[in-house]
Amino acid sequence: MITKEITEIFTHLGTELGKEFARIKGTPVEEAVSLAIDRVDQVADRPSYPYGTYRLGSIKRMPTKSSFHLDEDIVVGGEIDSEKFKRTEKKRASAFISFSILHEKSLATAIALADFAMEYFDSEEGMAFCESKGITPTLISDAVEDRTVVFDNARYDYKAGFDLNFSFYRTKESEIPLMQPPNSDSIQIQDEET
């Protein structure tokens, strides 16, 4: 499933956000530590602030009529298999992602880091990294939103984020037998009676 690739993208983004956080604090980028970015429904322990979360919402499949097939010869030991070929079916799909940065003391820092992440997904570097994982990011939000949470004890989780779609192809491979032409021994000719 696509969740492995999504995790790899957010791990890479965490490294980039760590560098940006170092710049914001005025510390050397070489000493930057990656920001933890965890899937909301899989966080066991709260990481140290600031950190990111993402929620994988719905996965939408496009209609079958938008799919396509790619047929290839099967090569075994340098020889083309004369009895079957490989068919790869690709169907377009997209996943809704809601991304947020949390900070315990500064909404401004959460917004700055979320804005950096938003810019990353819209940059050539970010798109190239995502596409190397078979995913094309598309921003839904046109601005970073304040998603701050207030708890009963008047404690705040300063939170800022945005939404995006990840488009990708679901692939399915199968081996298809080739149709063999009939040989002359298997053809029977019958005379018509008149």
PEKA-V910362 format. One record per run of one state. SS is the DSSP state (a for helix, b for strand, c for the rest). FROM is the first residue (numbers start at 1). TO is the last residue. If there is no record, write none. Layout:
BEGIN
ss=SS from=FROM to=TO
ss=SS from=FROM to=TO
END
This chain:
BEGIN
ss=c from=1 to=2
ss=a from=3 to=25
ss=c from=26 to=28
ss=a from=29 to=31
ss=c from=32 to=36
ss=b from=37 to=39
ss=a from=40 to=42
ss=c from=43 to=50
ss=b from=51 to=61
ss=c from=62 to=63
ss=a from=64 to=66
ss=c from=67 to=67
ss=b from=68 to=76
ss=c from=77 to=78
ss=b from=79 to=103
ss=c from=104 to=106
ss=a from=107 to=121
ss=c from=122 to=123
ss=a from=124 to=132
ss=c from=133 to=134
ss=b from=135 to=139
ss=c from=140 to=144
ss=b from=145 to=146
ss=c from=147 to=148
ss=b from=149 to=150
ss=c from=151 to=155
ss=b from=156 to=177
ss=c from=178 to=183
ss=a from=184 to=186
ss=c from=187 to=194
END
